[in-house]
Each structure stands twice: as C-alpha cells, then as structure tokens.
Amino acid sequence: MTTDPSATGADQATSSGPEASPIEILLIEANHGDVRLIRERFVDAGILNDLHVVYDGDEALDFVHQRGDYTDASVPDIVLLDLKLPGGRSEDVLATLDDQSEFDRIPVIGMTNSPTETDIAQSRGFDPDGYIHQPFDPGEFLDIVREFEGFDLLLVKKSSSETV
C-alpha cells in the first residue's frame, strides 16, 4: 500500500477552527507518472487528503476488501479509477464496487483521456458515478464530488498559510 504522507493534513486544522479529517482517496492507476502528477495536483490544490495508491485491479480489490497487504486499509471515501487498467481490470473493479452493497456509498470516478473512452465505457455497461478527463484537474474533481446528492463528505482546503 502506498500512502502519500506529504499530501495529508490529518494533524492540521483549517483556519476556521475545528479539526477536519482528510478525505480518504483510493487511486487505482497503472501509470506511475500519472500517479505522481495526481499527487502533485492534490498538493497544489490544498485538498486535505490521504491518497492511497494501487497499481492494478487485483490490488484494488484487495484494498477495498481489506485483505492481504491491506487488512488495515481505511475504507475510501471516493475511488479514482483509471478506465484503462491492463487486462480490462477496470471493469472488474467497478463491477465489484457496484454489486456489493457495502460499497454503495463510495463514489467511483472514472479517469479517462478522451470523451471517446467515456462513450466506449458506457456502451459496455461500464458506468462509474462520474468522469474526470486527464490531465487531472483538482477543480474538476471538486465539482464532481459536490454533485453527489447526499454525499456526506466534508472537503477541506488548507489555508494558504498552512504547509503541506
């Protein structure tokens, strides 16, 4: 399991007073370069988060089921899923999250490089809760999260005086 401690701020309070918990994000992305860029964008946007990274579908399923190396993994608040994982594993991960009621409250955001990929995914019945087009934009992420009706997640941006 890879967690980016530099992108977390669990021990920091917002400038408005109360201490907030970081958003637990599970990033499922095979490309290490994209992982690095996504981490940097969360840091640049100042989004309080614990970013957990897995690189393939098997690791992702182990993480969400808290098995193997991930028995102590936290339940993610949101999943960012690369729609082009090797071997079609993206579909397996999404099917698991869709079919099992314990994952109903976890939004899955599909990450894609083009609108064509979104159309292809939907034509196969592979339909995440939302889509983000890469290159990843933290503003787009925030807009999508805010659209979830009844999503009980407090998104906290660190004040500019706080360090990451």
Secondary structure, 3 states (H helix, E strand, C coil): CEECHHHCCCCCECCCCCECCCEEEEEECCCHHHHHHHHHHHHHHCECEEEEEECCHHHHHHHHHCCHHHCCCCCCCEEEEECCCHHHHHHHHHHHHHHCHHHCCCCEEEEECCHHHHHHHHHCCCCCCEEEECCCCHHHHHHHHHHCCCCCCCCCECCCCCCC
